Amino acid sequence: MKERIAELQSATGQDEYSGLARAHAIRSENSKQSAAPATPPRIDPAVEKHIDQARDELIRELSGMLK
């Protein structure tokens, strides 16, 4: 079985070290991405205004229900 695995790895150009190198590269790339400062997503001012208006309307409605 080990011989067959070695044959398949050889045929595909892979060996145990290439797998380890690939895993290391993936981990390295992930750590670079997680170390990068996260910038908050920008919200379109028109959308933000609409959200604010909807929130204010909801607050007015709920306040009216509590009276």
For each residue, the residues with C-beta under 8 A, 3 or more apart:
1: 4 5
2: 5 6
3: 6 7
4: 1 7 8
5: 1 2 8 9
6: 2 3 9 10
7: 3 4 10 11
8: 4 5 11 12
9: 5 6 12 14 15 16
10: 6 7 13 15
11: 7 8
12: 8 9
13: 10 18
14: 9 18 19
15: 9 10 18 19
16: 9 19 20
17: 20 21
18: 13 14 15 21 22
19: 14 15 16 22 23
20: 16 17 23 24
21: 17 18 24 25
22: 18 19 25 26
23: 19 20 26 27
24: 20 21 27 28
25: 21 22 28 29
26: 22 23 29 30
27: 23 24 30 31
28: 24 25 31 32
29: 25 26 32 33
30: 26 27 33 34
31: 27 28 34 35
32: 28 29 35 36
33: 29 30 36
34: 30 31
35: 31 32
36: 32 33
37:
38:
39:
40:
41:
42:
43: 47 48
44: 47 48
45: 48 49
46: 49 50
47: 43 44 50 51
48: 43 44 45 51 52
49: 45 46 52 53
50: 46 47 53 54
51: 47 48 54 55
52: 48 49 55 56
53: 49 50 56 57
54: 50 51 57 58
55: 51 52 58 59
56: 52 53 59 60
57: 53 54 60 61
58: 54 55 61 62
59: 55 56 62 63
60: 56 57 63 64
61: 57 58 64 65
62: 58 59 65 66
63: 59 60 66 67
64: 60 61 67
65: 61 62
66: 62 63
67: 63 64
